[in-house]
Amino acid sequence: MVFGGICAAGSGSRVGGEVPKQFLPIKGKPMLAYSVEAFLRVSEIERIYVAVSENWSEYCEKLFAGEKRVCVISGGANRAETVERIVNAVVENGGGDDDIIATHDAARPFVSGELIRRCVKAAEEYGVSGAAIAATDTVLRCEGGFITDAPPREEMFLAQTPQCFKVGVFRKVWGDLSEEDKAKATDVCGMMFRAGVKVKIVEGEKGCFKITTAEGLELAEKL
């Protein structure tokens, strides 16, 4: 089976101030709703777990009250803990080690169903997958204001979501991590790679950008 996991527990204060960015409206509809609707259009997904902070649980319960495939759960203190809670919810509801979870940023509202499907298919074959787009600019590694490395641009990619994985692979890696490493984990693919797991990259989409600033929100309105 395939499950969706929308990570929406962050504060997102750079855009919305007191209101987390994922709840700000785009053309009158909360940003989060666009991501959830994209996953709902993928019929292969059995259930979509929307992980939010407890302060926004009641709001989201009402927002998705009519969607039987959507389940609102409490997110964690950071991204990795939120993903762990999504995995736990899947397992508690009968999910097995070979099932796939497709995690996604609530702040990437324009993800396509086609990209979700390609990432899921790659995870089914390789165990872990993540969307990414090739860097169009040269990426520099710097320290103290000076360049320390200039990796070949053709080897550089910018990570996106969805990031998909088999439940059993995540549980094995997560269980072997120290508490310090868990706190440092900012995304599933990076965590898996550092643990020695091969991660299959899936060609992403320019339209699947992450809204992190007021300018990004303005662009979303125009789109």
C-alpha positions as a printed NumPy array, in Angstrom:
array([[  0.   ,   0.   ,   0.   ],
       [  0.948,   3.64 ,  -0.445],
       [  0.373,   6.374,   2.123],
       [  0.861,  10.124,   1.991],
       [  2.403,  12.229,   4.728],
       [  2.09 ,  16.026,   4.601],
       [  4.524,  17.777,   6.941],
       [  2.756,  20.901,   8.174],
       [  3.867,  21.324,  11.796],
       [  6.411,  24.12 ,  11.247],
       [  6.027,  27.71 ,  12.377],
       [  6.821,  29.294,   8.983],
       [  7.282,  32.679,  10.643],
       [  9.367,  34.199,   7.826],
       [  6.232,  34.57 ,   5.703],
       [  3.165,  34.743,   7.871],
       [  4.306,  36.141,  11.192],
       [  1.982,  34.681,  13.811],
       [  0.207,  32.521,  11.225],
       [  2.326,  29.603,   9.919],
       [  2.843,  29.977,   6.178],
       [  1.126,  26.671,   5.36 ],
       [ -2.174,  28.156,   6.518],
       [ -1.89 ,  31.427,   4.6  ],
       [ -4.357,  31.753,   1.716],
       [ -3.507,  31.447,  -1.964],
       [ -6.48 ,  32.738,  -3.927],
       [ -8.624,  32.333,  -0.84 ],
       [ -7.61 ,  28.732,  -0.031],
       [ -5.034,  27.694,   2.627],
       [ -1.672,  26.756,   1.131],
       [ -1.816,  23.39 ,   2.89 ],
       [ -5.03 ,  22.479,   1.078],
       [ -3.295,  22.574,  -2.321],
       [ -0.74 ,  19.954,  -1.267],
       [ -3.402,  17.716,   0.258],
       [ -5.592,  17.999,  -2.833],
       [ -2.66 ,  17.024,  -5.063],
       [ -2.232,  13.829,  -3.039],
       [ -5.982,  13.157,  -3.074],
       [ -5.861,  13.13 ,  -6.874],
       [ -3.471,  10.153,  -6.719],
       [ -5.94 ,   7.298,  -6.359],
       [ -3.223,   4.792,  -5.4  ],
       [ -2.741,   6.527,  -2.044],
       [ -4.77 ,   4.761,   0.647],
       [ -4.657,   7.476,   3.29 ],
       [ -3.043,  10.872,   3.732],
       [ -1.697,  11.813,   7.155],
       [ -1.526,  15.568,   7.708],
       [  0.85 ,  16.314,  10.582],
       [  0.279,  19.703,  12.214],
       [  1.01 ,  21.391,  15.524],
       [ -1.604,  20.839,  18.226],
       [ -2.654,  24.496,  17.986],
       [ -3.882,  23.883,  14.439],
       [ -5.357,  20.397,  14.802],
       [ -8.963,  21.539,  15.278],
       [ -8.687,  23.93 ,  12.329],
       [ -7.426,  21.141,  10.063],
       [-10.02 ,  18.661,  11.303],
       [-12.692,  21.09 ,  10.112],
       [-10.822,  21.933,   6.902],
       [-10.654,  18.284,   5.805],
       [-13.82 ,  17.048,   7.528],
       [-15.342,  15.816,   4.278],
       [-12.291,  13.836,   3.121],
       [-12.396,  10.23 ,   4.333],
       [ -8.834,   9.563,   3.144],
       [ -7.36 ,  12.421,   5.203],
       [ -6.292,  11.917,   8.819],
       [ -4.98 ,  14.83 ,  10.908],
       [ -2.285,  13.943,  13.453],
       [  0.05 ,  15.879,  15.743],
       [  3.442,  16.712,  14.297],
       [  6.746,  16.716,  16.138],
       [  9.134,  19.373,  17.39 ],
       [ 11.149,  19.188,  14.159],
       [ 10.871,  17.746,  10.658],
       [ 12.392,  14.356,  11.456],
       [ 10.162,  13.838,  14.484],
       [  7.133,  14.78 ,  12.394],
       [  8.041,  12.131,   9.805],
       [  8.511,   9.604,  12.618],
       [  4.995,  10.334,  13.872],
       [  3.596,   9.842,  10.373],
       [  5.382,   6.483,  10.152],
       [  4.057,   5.478,  13.577],
       [  0.506,   6.401,  12.535],
       [  0.809,   4.265,   9.397],
       [  2.098,   1.276,  11.387],
       [ -0.561,   1.665,  14.094],
       [ -3.21 ,   1.491,  11.378],
       [ -1.928,  -1.707,   9.814],
       [  0.93 ,  -0.517,   7.605],
       [  3.77 ,  -2.972,   6.982],
       [  7.497,  -2.782,   6.264],
       [  7.035,  -2.998,   2.482],
       [  4.438,  -0.219,   2.321],
       [  5.464,   3.138,   0.88 ],
       [  5.091,   6.535,   2.529],
       [  5.349,   9.634,   0.34 ],
       [  6.236,  12.638,   2.519],
       [  5.771,  16.161,   1.239],
       [  6.242,  19.772,   2.337],
       [  2.97 ,  21.605,   2.906],
       [  4.774,  24.685,   1.568],
       [  5.167,  23.111,  -1.91 ],
       [  1.542,  23.578,  -3.02 ],
       [  2.034,  22.971,  -6.744],
       [  3.314,  19.391,  -6.738],
       [  1.82 ,  17.328,  -9.554],
       [  0.253,  13.907,  -9.314],
       [  2.671,  12.734, -11.983],
       [  5.69 ,  13.638,  -9.831],
       [  4.156,  11.933,  -6.792],
       [  3.617,   8.756,  -8.815],
       [  7.165,   8.751, -10.198],
       [  8.638,   9.145,  -6.723],
       [  6.466,   6.356,  -5.336],
       [  7.427,   4.032,  -8.184],
       [ 11.133,   4.719,  -7.582],
       [ 10.747,   3.961,  -3.866],
       [  8.982,   0.71 ,  -4.659],
       [ 11.994,  -0.321,  -6.752],
       [ 14.883,   1.155,  -4.749],
       [ 13.528,   1.57 ,  -1.213],
       [ 14.082,   5.332,  -0.931],
       [ 13.566,   8.139,  -3.445],
       [ 13.4  ,  11.904,  -3.567],
       [ 12.585,  14.587,  -6.102],
       [ 15.367,  16.99 ,  -7.078],
       [ 16.154,  19.398,  -9.879],
       [ 19.537,  20.046, -11.447],
       [ 21.291,  23.211, -10.262],
       [ 21.398,  25.878, -12.971],
       [ 23.986,  28.015, -11.166],
       [ 27.432,  27.096,  -9.918],
       [ 27.294,  25.991,  -6.275],
       [ 30.158,  27.169,  -4.048],
       [ 31.252,  25.824,  -0.678],
       [ 32.57 ,  28.695,   1.447],
       [ 34.124,  29.188,   4.852],
       [ 35.013,  32.47 ,   6.508],
       [ 33.928,  34.369,   3.425],
       [ 36.211,  32.472,   1.028],
       [ 35.561,  29.662,  -1.446],
       [ 36.779,  26.287,  -0.221],
       [ 35.301,  24.162,  -3.011],
       [ 33.494,  24.555,  -6.334],
       [ 31.878,  21.184,  -7.142],
       [ 31.083,  20.49 , -10.819],
       [ 27.689,  22.022, -11.528],
       [ 26.473,  18.946, -13.398],
       [ 26.773,  16.978, -10.151],
       [ 24.732,  19.452,  -8.102],
       [ 20.997,  19.042,  -7.503],
       [ 18.468,  20.948,  -5.393],
       [ 16.305,  18.714,  -3.217],
       [ 12.524,  18.896,  -3.39 ],
       [  9.693,  16.712,  -2.15 ],
       [  8.008,  14.217,  -2.35 ],
       [ 10.53 ,  12.03 ,  -0.554],
       [  9.357,   8.421,  -0.442],
       [ 10.523,   5.357,   1.437],
       [  9.561,   1.877,   2.515],
       [  8.358,   1.794,   6.115],
       [ 10.839,  -0.923,   7.085],
       [ 13.832,   1.005,   5.717],
       [ 12.898,   4.116,   7.699],
       [ 12.332,   2.2  ,  10.929],
       [ 15.69 ,   0.439,  10.637],
       [ 17.626,   3.658,   9.995],
       [ 15.705,   5.676,  12.605],
       [ 16.189,   3.01 ,  15.233],
       [ 19.967,   3.046,  14.727],
       [ 20.342,   6.837,  15.017],
       [ 21.508,   8.565,  18.17 ],
       [ 19.271,  11.228,  19.688],
       [ 21.779,  13.831,  18.501],
       [ 21.618,  12.57 ,  14.907],
       [ 17.817,  12.502,  15.038],
       [ 17.768,  16.15 ,  16.11 ],
       [ 20.07 ,  17.084,  13.204],
       [ 18.036,  15.263,  10.549],
       [ 16.314,  17.839,   8.344],
       [ 15.044,  15.59 ,   5.563],
       [ 14.529,  11.897,   4.922],
       [ 16.809,  11.559,   1.902],
       [ 19.749,  13.246,   3.628],
       [ 19.234,  11.121,   6.72 ],
       [ 19.098,   7.928,   4.657],
       [ 22.192,   8.851,   2.663],
       [ 24.246,   9.593,   5.776],
       [ 23.179,   6.206,   7.158],
       [ 24.619,   4.489,   4.09 ],
       [ 21.334,   3.829,   2.257],
       [ 21.236,   4.392,  -1.515],
       [ 18.722,   7.081,  -2.449],
       [ 17.227,   7.211,  -5.946],
       [ 16.84 ,  10.727,  -7.32 ],
       [ 13.726,  11.461,  -9.372],
       [ 13.654,  14.433, -11.742],
       [ 11.624,  17.124, -10.029],
       [  9.623,  20.044, -11.345],
       [ 10.401,  23.768, -11.352],
       [  6.795,  24.396, -10.359],
       [  7.239,  22.366,  -7.184],
       [  9.053,  25.203,  -5.434],
       [  8.936,  25.802,  -1.704],
       [  7.343,  28.995,  -0.418],
       [  9.644,  30.42 ,   2.236],
       [  9.299,  34.205,   1.776],
       [  6.627,  36.815,   1.137],
       [  7.935,  37.079,  -2.433],
       [  7.328,  33.35 ,  -2.898],
       [  3.763,  33.783,  -1.668],
       [  3.228,  36.604,  -4.182],
       [  4.528,  34.374,  -6.97 ],
       [  2.136,  31.622,  -5.89 ],
       [ -0.765,  34.075,  -6.11 ],
       [  0.236,  34.974,  -9.676],
       [  0.551,  31.332, -10.69 ]])
